[in-house]
Amino acid sequence: MKILIQGAKIIDPNSPFHKKTKNVLLLNGRLSEIGDKNYQADKVIGAEGMMLTPGWFDLGTFAGDPGLEHKEDLNSVCQAAVAGGFTELALLPNTVPSIQTKNDIKYLTRNNDSRLVQVHPLASVTRDNKGEELTEMIDLHEAGAVAFTDGLKTIWHTDIFLKALQYLQKFNGVLIDHPEDVWLNMFGQMHEGVQSTMLGLKGMPRIAEEVAVHRNLDLLHYAEGRLHMARLSSARSINLIRSAKKKLPVTCDITAYQPLLDDSMLKGFDTNYKVNPPLREKRDNEALIKGLNDGTIDVICSGHVPHDEESKNLEFDHADAGIISLQTFAANLVSLSKHVDWSTLLEKVTVAPRKVLGLEVSSIDVDVKANLTLLDPARTWLYDEKANLSKAKNSPWLGQTLTGKVVAVFNNTRHWIDSSL
């Protein structure tokens, strides 16, 4: 089948067509022609004003499959990912059981040949993500794990963290950690500050993240290896990473929503704003924006954490933390584009996450396999329960009209095109 993407602006630093507006012809899952001609095609997508990029990659999606399928399963997370613009997902291991055996890896990857969205398992560093006993990481790597993490849980055990850094050097593996001092955050519900005091909620101080970031950097300096820190939120954390990058192989990410929301939004006790790390203050958001612009922050991820109604429709202090954010990711990027240029933003969701994991970086060029996302930054759409493809509903944007939507994705000889085109 021939598909013509007509008049899209190509955003891909690895492409000879970077920042150029071209017509792109796809033939049976490959980029056949790129130029200014009106190529003959079975399907023509008028893409004026849109941006064509390498397929988006999410570095750290939570899906509850296996064991927690009532929150999200592989089918529903892939449907939400497609509609959100993602062609590849790195899945967190916080399942039941956690992703810690070869069979667990095979379960996640077994249908990749027939999927539009490719699933990449992030395997557990410790058994059951408890932080007490290392998994068989070499075996898991050989089975297809792309990196190692305890996902939504921090690697709290210092000796385990150190040994993991050393162990992974045998195959140049990447350790991913969500930095958090669990004791300082014990029983915390939101960012510690004026708002938490006014609301009478136990706070989660910045220092709980910053102490863990500092510890991780010291251990990396001592043991060497490769380290990525996930879902950072505080200004000082970004400053610590900025200084460390001058001498250490460290990378980091933030969620797309973190710089856009702050703790003042919890005044109504809406549990959809309850996340970990918590929404902080505007000065932290400004520091995150600066980190995106100067390259301190390598990757922007969705931070997709689905929960069932029974986990969210509770008193605030009993509700679980997390936001579903795959389908709202493009709208978040549009909001961020007011502060960060598009080339910088899109590099952090296409090229950078693949580099962190050592995966092949797709590019937009003639005679290469199509792995593409087509974004319409001006499109408005209603994100209601009908549009929501996740099993979960825990989004502060549900029911709102958003600006920015992905209208087509192409990968693995498969494609999805918005019905309006």
N, C-alpha and C positions, 0 to 999 in steps of 0.2 A: 504493500500500500504506500502511495506517495502522499506525504503531508507537507504543505508549504506554510511556513511561518513568515508572514509578509510584513516587512517594515519594523522589525523589533530592534531595539538597541542592545547590542551584545556587551555584556559586562563579564569579562573573564581575563584576568591579568596574564594567563598563559596562552591566550589566543592571539593570532595575528590580526584578528578583527575586533580587538578590545576597544570599547567605546564607539564602535562604528555601527551605523544603522544599515542592516542588510536583510535580504531575503534568504531564508534557510530552507532547503529542501531535504526532507527525510525520506529514505527509501528502505523499507523493511528493517527499521531499527538502527540505521546508520545515517550519518550526515553525508548526503550525496553531493550537494552543491551549496555554496555560499557565495552570494554576489548580488548584483543589482537587476538581474533578469527576472522576468515574470515566468517562472518555471511552471510547466504543466503539472497538475497534481489532482488527486482524488478528493482531497480535503484542503481548503484554504482557510488559514486563520489570519484575520486582519489584526495585526499586532502593533499598529501605530500607537506610540506613547507607552508601549510596554517594554520590559527588560527581559532579555533571554540570558540565563546564567547556567553554569554547570548545576546539576541536580543538588538540591540542598541536603545537607547531612546533619542529623541531630546527634550530638555527643552526650547521650545520657537521657534516654526516654524510659519511664517506668511503665511496664505493662505487667499485670498480675498473673501472667501465664508462664509457668504452671502454678496451680494452687489457689490463686486469688482471682480467678476468671470473672467473678461477680463485679470486680472493679474495672477490669479491662482484659481482653484476650488478644491473641495475635491478630485475628481477623479485624477486630474493631480498631486496634491501634494502627494497623496498616491503612485502613480506610480513612481514619482521621489524618494520618500522615500524608496520604496522597492529596487530600483536599487542602492540606496546609502547605503543600509544595515540596515535601521531602521525598527523595528517592532512596535514601538509606538511613537506617536508625541503628545506633548503638544502644542495646537494651541493658538496663541496670539489673543486677542479680538479686534484687530483694524480693524473691519469689518463695514459694513453699513447695518443695525444698529450694534453697538458693542454688544458683548456677555453679555447681562445684564438681561435676563429674563429666566424663566424655559424653555420656548419654544425654545429659542436660544440654550440652552444646549441640548435639545432633538434633535434639527435639526442636530447638529454635531455628536451626538452619535447614532443616530437611526439605522445606518447600521453596527455598530461595530460587531454584531454577524456574519456577512458574510464577513467582511474585513480581509485581512491578516494584514494590518497595523491598529492598534488600535488608535483611536483618543481620546485624553483627553482634555476637554475644560479648558482653563484658563479664568476665568470670569473677567469682568471689575470691578475695585475698584470703579470708579466713572461713573456716567451716561454719555454715549457718549465719555468716556475717556477725558472729559474736565477738570477734577480735581476739580470740584466744589460741587458735591453732591454725597454722598455715595449710592451705589446700595444695594439691599436687599441681603446681602451676606449669611445670614443663609439659605434663600430659595434656593439660587444658589448652595450652598454647598450640600444641601439635594437633589438637582436635578442632581448632578454629577460633579460640578466644582471641580477641584483638587487643585487649588490655585487661588489667586487673584492678578491682576496686571492691569495697564493701558498700558501694552505691550511696543510698540515702543515709547510711550510717558512717560515722567517722572511724578511722583505724586508730582507736584510742590507746592501744597497747604499744608503748614506745619500742620495746624490743622486737615485737612483731613487725612494726613499721620498718625498722632498721634491717631486719633479716629479709623482708620482702624486697626492699631496694637492692640488696646484695644478690638475692636469688634471681631476680629478673634480669640481671646483667648477663646471665648465661645465654640469653637469646635477645638481648636489647629490648626487653619488654618495658611497657609503660605502667607505672603505678599511678592510679587516680585516687585522690582522697577528697572527701568533703570535710574541710577543716573545722573542727568544733571541739571545744572542751565541754564534755557532757556534764561534768560536775558544776561548772559555772552556769550552764544553761538548764540545770535540773529544775523541772516544773515550770520553765519559762513558757510564756504564751505569745509574746510579741517583743519588739525592740524595747530595751530599757531606756526610758527617757521621760520627758514631760508627759507624753500621751499615756504611757503605761501607768504612771502615777495617777493621772486624772481618771483613768478607767478602772483603777484598782486591780490591775493584772500584773502578775509576776513577770519581770522583764528578762530579756535575753541580751546581755550587754555585748557591745562590740568586742570587748577584750576576750570573750569566749572564742571568737573566731580568730582574733589576732594572735593570741597565745599559741593556738594550734598552727597557724601559718608560720610563725617564727620558729616553733619547734621543728616543723617539717623541713624548713629551709636549712636549719642547723644539721639535721640528720642527713639531708641530701649532700651538704658540704662534706660531711664526715664519711659517708658510705659511697658517694657517687651514685650513678644510675640515672634514670629518667623519671621525672615527676610532673604530674599535672594536677592542679588544684581546681576543684569544681565549685561552681555556684558561690563565688565570693560576693560580699555585700558591703564591706566597710571601706572607708577612705584609707585608713592606715594599712589594711590588707593590701590594697593596690599599691601603696607606696613601698611596702616591704617587697612585693614582687618586682616592682620597677627597679629597685636597687639590686635585688638578687640576680636579675637577668643579665647584669653586666659580667657575672662570673659563673653562673650556674645554669644547667640545662633544665629550666623550669618553665612551664606554660600554665595558663589558667583560663577559666571561662566565667561568664556570668549568664544568668537567664535574661531573656529579652525583656521581661516585664520589670526586672529589679530597678533599673534606672527611671522607670516611668511611674512607679507607685511609691507612696511613702506611708509612714505609720499614722498619719492623720486620717487615713481612709478607714481605720478600724473603729472610728467613733461610734458607728452603728452596730458594732459587734457582729459584723457580717463575717461568717467563718470562711467565706470564699477568699478573703484577704489574709487568712492565716497560712503562712508558709514558713519553711525553714531552709536557709536563713531567713529571718523575719524582714519585713519591709522596714527600712531604716529612715533616716531623715534626709531632707533635701540636700544637705551638704555632702552626704554620702553619694547620693545620685549624681551630683555634679562631679565628684571624683571618679565615678564609674564612666561618665561621659568622657572625661579627660583621658582615662585609661584606654578607652576605645580609640580615641583620636591619635594618641601617641604610640599605640602598638603594645602597650603593657598587657592589655587583655587580648588574648589570641583568638578566642572562640566565643560566639554567642550561641547558646543552646535554648531549647524551648522550656526546660524545667517541667515537662509534662508529668504530673503526678495525679492520676485519677483516683477518686474515692466514691464509694456507694453512698446513698442517701443516709444510711444509718451511721456513717462515719463523719458526716458533715452537718446534718440537721440536728445539732445538739447545742447545749450551752457551750459558749466559746472555749472554756478551759477544758472541755471534754472532747472537742472536735479534733480530728486529725489534720495535719498540715499538708497543704498542697493545692495546686491549681492545674486544671487541664489547659494546655496552651499550644497544642500543635496547630489547630485551625486558626487561632488568633495571632500566630507568629508573624505573618505578613503584615497585619495591621500594626503590630508592635514595631516592626521595622520601619514602617511609614512614619510613625511617631518619632522614632529615633533619628530618622533622616533629617529632621529639623535641626539636629545638633552634630550629626556625623554624615559625611558624604557617602553616597550610595556604593561607590567602588570599595570603600573601606568596610562598610557594613556587610556587603555580599561576600567579600573575601573571607570573612569570619564565619560564614555558614556554608561555604563551598570548599575552598582550598584548605584553610587552616585546620579544620577538624580531621581531615584525611591525613594531613601531614603529621599531626599529633600522634595518630595511630599507625603511621607508616603504611597507609593504604594508597593504592593508585589514585592519582589526582586526575579526574576527568577534565577534558578541555573541549572547546568549541572550535573544531577545525574539520576540513574536508576528509572524508573517509575514516572517521573514527566512530566508535559506537555511541549512539545517542544516550546521554545521561543529562537531561535538561529540565529546567524549571522556567516557566514563563509567568512573569509577575506583572499584573496591572496595578500600579500604585495609586491610581485615581479611582478605581472601581469601588462603589459603595455597595454594601450588602448587609442583610439582616442576619445576625448570628442568633437564631432562635433554636428551639428544641428540634424543629424539623431539619435545620441545617447542621446541627451538631451530630457528628458521626461517632463520637466516643460513647461508650456505655455510661460514662459519668457525666455529671452536670456541674461540677464544682468549678465554675468560672465566674469571675466578677463581671465579665463582658456578655454573659448570656442574656439575650433579650435586647441587646443594643445594636444599632446600625454602625458598622465599622467601615473605615476607608482603607483599602489595600487588600487585594485578593489574588492568589495564584489561580490562573485559569487553565493551565495545562502542565502536565509532566510527562516525560518520556524516559524509559529505562528498561533494560533487559528485554528488548524487542517489543515491549508493551507500552501503552500510553493511556492517559486519562485526559479528556478535554471537557471543560465546563460546558454544560448543555446550552448555555446562552450563546456560545460561539458558532 
